[in-house]
């Protein structure tokens, strides 16, 4: 467990810009606004969001958000 925890970086939500929060709100509206902070962090960090939430994954893809992967896509990325 320690090996996993020591690699985590905690981010204060105040570090996410208002512009990125708004983009995340726009993206999650109509999907699940409870996921807004995860999407906002992915945008802020220019990172890929890994999710098992099929509704979130499909909705973000439909709205043109490409920095989201599901389990199968993550597995393929790891193999590279």
Buried (B, 14 or more C-beta within 10 A) or exposed (E): EEEEEEEEEEEEEEEBEEEBBEBBEEBBEEBBEEBBBBBBBBBBBEEEBBBEBEEBBEBBEEEEBEEBBBEEEBEEEEEE
